[in-house]
Amino acid sequence: MSRVIVIGGGAAGLIASWRAASLGAEVTLLEKTSRLGTKILISGGGKCNITHAGETEEVLAAFRPNERKFLRPSFYAFGSQDVLKLVQHNGLKVYTRPDGRVFPVDGTARDVVDSLVSHVRRSRVRIRLDSPVLGIEKTEPGKISVKTAQESFQGKVIVAVGGSSYPKTGSTGDGWEWAKRAGHTIVPVRAALAPMDVTGASTNADWRPGVALRDVTLSARQGKVFACWRGDLLFSHHGVSGPCALGVSRDVDERLGDKVGLEVDLEPDLTQSSVAQSIMSWARKNPRKHVISLTIERLPNSLGALFASSLGQDRHRLGQELSEKTCFRLAERVKSWQIGSVAHVPLEKGEVVAGGVSLEEVDYQTMESHLTDGLYFCGEVLDIAGPVGGYNLQAAFSTGFVAGTSAANPSPKS
Ligand SMILES: Cc1cc2nc3c(=O)[nH]c(=O)nc-3n(C[C@H](O)[C@H](O)[C@H](O)COP(=O)(O)OP(=O)(O)OC[C@H]3O[C@@H](n4cnc5c(N)ncnc54)[C@H](O)[C@@H]3O)c2cc1C
């Protein structure tokens, strides 16, 4: 019987330990903190966007090409339908939003964790909470020794310790040090799906935290636009957050050595010319009103004033004073409102991190290290970061499943 030690009781480790034990392996799950699935508990604002529905290739398309290639066998082995079947086994019901994101119905992330943990317990995994692993070491071919402060273990080892964002959840990047010692390359770890701190906004006095813009496009620009995301944008104390900010943050962080400007298209469905036409028609109907009152009417709370301040002297013009040229200039601002440049993308506040154990050095059919037999990696410890939408949990579940399968049924070489 294979002896398998799974390090980390998050999404990847729970599935890996359940899968390996279901296949008959003797499995010990070592979790640093006093509970399992902590990051799942805070996912999707406590609601847990469990996965993303759709054809496997469509789900894979959300990832960068090298990640997609790496994940393909895992997603076919254990895709979103398999995850849903598993979590629904205990009566949890789920629904799919029109954008493909799947959530529990009338339930929370707690129900998802309870469902996963019940599978792990039923498959007789030995669970050790409050057991931070201090290090791992290769002992003999195909066997790794794992040390906690109290005990040591030996067997096949699955490293499922996650990344390093939200470190209070227990995920503090421990796996990268172990992987490095085993000779693995660690792709530099960077922020992804994170809020962004912004400087140089037209008037910071009008920058009001907590205000949201619905359905706009946020673009990141260095000369040319290199990333954009459509959705809601939230103004926070130091900058921007919400789906749009998270959506561009990975690309922004990668280019932050040079200045990155952010701009918002407030009317993504309209051309500049049709925005200009509607400003002209407003001006005809409101000859005695100032432009600033138009922006205050149209934008939530203080954002009208913030946007108006970006219009310079035009904001004080009356409707009757607006020439066609001015209307086009105002429309240009509506379509590309410069809100400032990015000062910092805080890695620790991201929903995931990009970077980690290089995919080149892990077998994508088995999750086993190319460098050390009997050592497996799964979940966010790997150099994988999908967009918002249930993709990251799915990547953790799928790679966890494959790691559990292969550690329980090692290939002949190990
Ligand atoms: C606020 C937030 C919201 C999110 N929302 C979503 C969402 O709705 N949908 C989605 O798909 N993704 C979401 N994500 C991302 C998703 O939660 C992660 O990608 C996923 O949980 C990664 O799973 P993992 O098992 O690889 O790592 P983790 O979930 O981080 O689990 C790693 C586990 O390893 C343990 N560990 C670490 N070091 C050691 C050690 N030395 N010894 C023993 N144990 C150790 C940790 O305590 C932890 O329990 C969100 C993330 C955050 C932070």
The ligand as a Gaussian input file, in Angstrom:
#p B3LYP/6-31G(d) Opt

LIG

0 1
 C      -10.179000      36.565000      -0.688000
 C      -10.080000      35.441000      -1.684000
 C      -11.186000      35.103000      -2.441000
 C      -11.079000      34.083000      -3.403000
 N      -12.197000      33.736000      -4.107000
 C      -12.122000      32.728000      -5.001000
 C      -13.292000      32.257000      -5.654000
 O      -14.413000      32.662000      -5.351000
 N      -13.135000      31.289000      -6.618000
 C      -11.912000      30.773000      -6.944000
 O      -11.822000      29.926000      -7.839000
 N      -10.804000      31.161000      -6.280000
 C      -10.889000      32.103000      -5.313000
 N       -9.761000      32.462000      -4.629000
 C       -8.501000      31.760000      -4.911000
 C       -8.506000      30.361000      -4.270000
 O       -9.004000      30.456000      -2.964000
 C       -7.089000      29.772000      -4.275000
 O       -6.590000      29.786000      -5.575000
 C       -7.109000      28.343000      -3.755000
 O       -7.660000      28.298000      -2.458000
 C       -5.711000      27.731000      -3.731000
 O       -5.817000      26.450000      -3.168000
 P       -4.535000      25.696000      -2.606000
 O       -5.055000      24.458000      -1.961000
 O       -3.502000      25.576000      -3.639000
 O       -3.936000      26.643000      -1.491000
 P       -4.575000      27.204000      -0.138000
 O       -6.050000      27.241000      -0.215000
 O       -3.859000      28.449000       0.144000
 O       -4.229000      26.080000       0.942000
 C       -2.911000      25.850000       1.401000
 C       -2.981000      25.224000       2.772000
 O       -1.656000      24.823000       3.146000
 C       -1.453000      25.130000       4.511000
 N       -0.007000      25.269000       4.729000
 C        0.825000      26.267000       4.299000
 N        2.095000      26.038000       4.713000
 C        2.073000      24.878000       5.417000
 C        3.058000      24.134000       6.120000
 N        4.334000      24.539000       6.212000
 N        2.677000      22.992000       6.746000
 C        1.381000      22.552000       6.697000
 N        0.406000      23.234000       6.047000
 C        0.737000      24.373000       5.428000
 C       -2.205000      26.442000       4.704000
 O       -2.482000      26.665000       6.071000
 C       -3.441000      26.193000       3.859000
 O       -4.461000      25.588000       4.618000
 C       -9.836000      33.429000      -3.622000
 C       -8.752000      33.753000      -2.821000
 C       -8.854000      34.740000      -1.856000
 C       -7.659000      35.057000      -1.002000

